[in-house]
């Protein structure tokens, strides 16, 4: 993909990546030696585009065809590649990917607890998981998800990935605009 044109009629694509993503860019770049980046439930692709702009190969997965069509039309203007893949992550069996192991898996603002073990299995040895999503405290802000199935309980996120070594874990207001209440995890597969 070359260029940096946006499709006609597209609004700002992408939004800027989260502050948590930016804090871990160097680790993400280092993971490229292990394998490609997988961005699960990528939405409009703000993290897929940011990772590709770092020169990384990214497989961006979402069930929304329109969002993926916009992502296909957008290129970061740097050497990275984005391969959009439409699939419903909540269907069984889990979807096949062009790579069996990934140097990094990104999950932002998405929570489907039954995927946790599967996500762990996708990460190659030495690979990185960057995960950030809403906590129950998000309800206080009056926007975003409100049902428990889409919100993390206090301290829950690291428990969803018991086979990964936690490098960073924090909860509370993020450093992003509007300061959503999130849990943020950077963890690595050691073995």
C-alpha positions as CSV (number, residue, x, y, z in Angstrom):
1,X,0.0,0.0,0.0
2,X,1.3,3.4,-0.9
3,X,0.1,7.0,-0.5
4,X,-1.9,8.6,2.2
5,X,-5.2,9.3,0.5
6,X,-8.5,8.9,2.4
7,X,-11.5,7.6,0.6
8,X,-14.1,10.2,-0.5
9,X,-16.7,10.7,2.2
10,X,-14.6,9.2,4.9
11,X,-14.4,11.1,8.1
12,X,-11.1,11.4,10.0
13,X,-9.6,8.0,9.7
14,X,-8.1,7.1,11.9
15,X,-8.5,8.7,15.2
16,X,-5.2,9.0,17.1
17,X,-4.0,5.8,18.8
18,X,-4.5,5.6,22.6
19,X,-1.8,7.0,24.9
20,X,-1.3,3.4,26.2
21,X,-0.4,2.3,22.6
22,X,2.0,5.2,22.2
23,X,3.7,4.4,25.5
24,X,4.5,0.9,24.2
25,X,5.5,1.6,20.6
26,X,9.1,0.6,21.1
27,X,8.1,-2.8,22.4
28,X,5.7,-3.2,19.6
29,X,8.4,-2.4,17.0
30,X,10.7,-4.9,18.7
31,X,8.0,-7.6,18.3
32,X,8.1,-7.4,14.5
33,X,11.1,-9.8,14.6
34,X,8.8,-12.4,16.1
35,X,5.8,-12.0,13.8
36,X,3.1,-9.8,12.4
37,X,0.7,-7.7,14.6
38,X,-2.9,-8.8,15.0
39,X,-5.4,-6.0,15.8
40,X,-8.6,-7.7,17.1
41,X,-11.9,-5.9,16.8
42,X,-10.0,-3.1,15.1
43,X,-13.1,-1.0,14.3
44,X,-12.0,1.9,12.1
45,X,-8.4,0.9,12.5
46,X,-6.8,3.6,14.6
47,X,-4.3,1.1,16.1
48,X,-3.8,-0.9,12.9
49,X,-2.9,2.3,11.1
50,X,-0.6,3.5,13.9
51,X,1.2,0.1,13.9
52,X,1.6,0.1,10.1
53,X,2.9,3.6,10.3
54,X,5.7,2.2,12.5
55,X,6.6,-0.1,9.6
56,X,4.9,-3.2,10.9
57,X,2.8,-5.8,9.1
58,X,-0.7,-5.8,10.6
59,X,-3.7,-8.1,10.2
60,X,-6.7,-6.0,11.2
61,X,-9.8,-8.0,12.2
62,X,-13.4,-6.8,12.6
63,X,-16.9,-7.9,11.7
64,X,-17.9,-4.5,10.3
65,X,-17.4,-4.6,6.5
66,X,-17.8,-0.8,6.1
67,X,-15.1,0.0,8.6
68,X,-12.8,-2.5,6.9
69,X,-13.5,-1.0,3.5
70,X,-12.5,2.4,4.8
71,X,-9.4,0.8,6.3
72,X,-8.5,-0.8,2.9
73,X,-8.7,2.6,1.3
74,X,-6.5,4.3,3.8
75,X,-2.8,3.9,3.9
76,X,-0.4,5.2,6.5
77,X,2.2,6.6,4.1
78,X,5.0,4.4,5.7
79,X,6.4,1.0,4.9
80,X,3.9,-1.1,7.0
81,X,1.1,-3.2,5.5
82,X,-2.4,-3.6,6.7
83,X,-4.4,-6.7,5.8
84,X,-8.1,-6.2,6.7
85,X,-9.9,-9.4,7.5
86,X,-13.7,-9.6,8.1
87,X,-14.8,-12.1,10.7
88,X,-17.0,-12.4,13.7
89,X,-14.7,-13.0,16.6
90,X,-17.6,-14.3,18.7
91,X,-18.5,-17.1,16.4
92,X,-17.3,-20.7,16.8
93,X,-14.9,-22.1,15.7
94,X,-12.4,-19.2,16.0
95,X,-11.4,-17.8,12.6
96,X,-8.2,-19.0,10.9
97,X,-5.5,-16.3,10.3
98,X,-2.7,-16.1,7.7
99,X,-0.2,-16.5,10.5
100,X,-0.6,-19.0,13.4
101,X,1.5,-16.9,15.9
102,X,1.8,-13.2,16.2
103,X,4.6,-10.9,17.5
104,X,1.9,-8.8,19.1
105,X,-1.8,-8.8,19.6
106,X,-3.7,-5.6,20.1
107,X,-7.1,-5.3,21.7
108,X,-8.6,-1.9,22.4
109,X,-12.1,-1.1,23.7
110,X,-13.4,-4.7,23.2
111,X,-14.2,-7.4,25.7
112,X,-15.4,-10.9,25.0
113,X,-14.1,-13.0,27.9
114,X,-14.3,-16.4,26.1
115,X,-11.6,-15.3,23.7
116,X,-8.9,-14.9,26.4
117,X,-7.3,-18.3,26.2
118,X,-7.5,-18.2,22.4
119,X,-5.8,-14.8,22.4
120,X,-3.0,-16.1,24.6
121,X,-2.5,-19.0,22.2
122,X,-2.1,-16.5,19.3
123,X,0.9,-14.8,20.8
124,X,4.3,-16.3,19.8
125,X,7.0,-16.9,22.5
126,X,8.4,-13.5,23.4
127,X,5.3,-11.8,21.8
128,X,3.4,-8.9,23.3
129,X,-0.2,-8.4,24.3
130,X,-1.5,-4.8,24.5
131,X,-5.0,-4.7,25.9
132,X,-7.0,-1.7,27.0
133,X,-10.8,-1.7,27.6
134,X,-13.4,-0.1,29.8
135,X,-13.9,-0.8,33.5
136,X,-17.2,-0.6,35.4
137,X,-16.1,2.9,36.5
138,X,-16.8,4.0,32.9
139,X,-20.6,4.1,33.8
140,X,-19.9,7.2,35.9
141,X,-19.1,9.2,32.7
142,X,-22.4,8.5,31.1
143,X,-21.0,7.3,27.7
144,X,-19.6,4.0,26.4
145,X,-20.8,0.5,27.4
146,X,-22.9,0.1,30.4
147,X,-23.5,-3.7,30.7
148,X,-21.3,-5.8,32.9
149,X,-20.5,-8.2,30.0
150,X,-18.6,-5.3,28.3
151,X,-17.0,-3.8,31.4
152,X,-14.1,-5.2,33.5
153,X,-14.4,-5.7,37.2
154,X,-11.5,-4.2,39.3
155,X,-8.3,-6.2,38.8
156,X,-9.9,-8.5,36.3
157,X,-7.9,-8.0,33.2
158,X,-4.6,-9.7,34.2
159,X,-6.6,-12.7,35.5
160,X,-7.9,-13.3,32.0
161,X,-4.4,-14.0,30.8
162,X,-2.8,-16.2,33.5
163,X,-0.1,-17.7,31.1
164,X,1.4,-14.3,30.2
165,X,3.9,-12.3,32.2
166,X,2.5,-8.9,33.1
167,X,4.9,-6.0,32.3
168,X,2.5,-3.2,33.0
169,X,-1.0,-3.1,34.5
170,X,-3.0,0.0,35.5
171,X,-6.6,1.0,35.9
172,X,-8.4,4.3,36.1
173,X,-8.7,7.4,33.9
174,X,-6.6,7.0,30.7
175,X,-4.4,9.8,29.4
176,X,-6.7,10.1,26.3
177,X,-9.2,12.8,25.5
178,X,-12.3,12.5,27.7
179,X,-10.2,10.2,30.0
180,X,-12.2,7.0,29.7
181,X,-12.0,4.7,32.7
182,X,-10.0,1.7,31.4
183,X,-7.8,-1.1,32.5
184,X,-4.5,-1.3,30.6
185,X,-2.3,-4.4,30.3
186,X,1.0,-5.0,28.6
187,X,1.9,-8.7,28.9
188,X,4.4,-11.0,27.2
189,X,4.4,-14.8,26.4
190,X,7.6,-16.0,28.0
191,X,7.2,-19.7,27.2
